[in-house]
Amino acid sequence: MTFRTPVPKSSSFRVPSDVGSVSSARRRVVTIVRDWDLPLAEETVETLELLAGEVIANAVLHTGEGCQVTVNWDGARVRLEAEDAEGGLLPQRAPADLDEESGRGLQLVAGLAQRWGSRPTTDGKAVWFEIGGCSPSLSRLSPAACESDPSFGGVQRPVAVAEPGCDVLNSSRAHVTAT
C-alpha cells in the first residue's frame, strides 16, 4: 500500500476595516478549506467558520482597521491567523458578565480550538488557532512558547499559548506568555 504525504497548503487575504466584511471573510475561509478538499468532518468546518468569525471580528472591531487572514493546512490541522496592526498587550481571555452582549469570543476559541494563541508581529499582533486532524495530548501545555514550529516555517518566535483541557492552567485558562 502506498501512502501519499499530505501537501501543505496556504492562502492569505486582506479583510477591510468595515465590520460588515467579517461575515464574507468567514465564508471565504470555509470556501478555501472546501476547495482544498481536506479530510475534515462537516462539524469541524462549521467550528472553523465560527472561530474564524470570532478572531477576524476581534481584529476588525478592536483596531478599527482591517486585518490579514492566513489559512494553512499542514496535513493534519488547519491553522488560521488574523494579523492586525495594533500593538500593545496580547489579547487574553477574560470572563464576561452574564448580562454583557460581547466578550465571549476568546472563550469560544479556547473551548473549541485544539490550540490557540497570540504573538507580537512587526506591526502589531496576530491571533491564531488550530483545528482538525489529530492533535497532541491536550493534557499538557504546548511545547515551549519560543520553540520553532517546523510545520509553519520553522521560525523561532515568542507566542502566548493556551490549550483546552490543560491541567497546568488555572480555571480561566489565561495565556502563558513567553519571556
Sequence and secondary structure as in RCSB ss.txt:
>XXXX:A:sequence
MTFRTPVPKSSSFRVPSDVGSVSSARRRVVTIVRDWDLPLAEETVETLELLAGEVIANAVLHTGEGCQVTVNWDG
ARVRLEAEDAEGGLLPQRAPADLDEESGRGLQLVAGLAQRWGSRPTTDGKAVWFEIGGCSPSLSRLSPAACESDP
SFGGVQRPVAVAEPGCDVLNSSRAHVTAT
>XXXX:A:secstr
        EEEEEEE S TTHHHHHHHHHHHHHHHTT S  HHHHHHHHHHHHHHHHHHHHHHSS EEEEEEE S
S EEEEEEES  SS        TT SS  HHHHHHHH SEEEEEE SSSEEEEEEESS    TTS  S TTSB G
GGT  B   EEE TT SSS TT   EE  
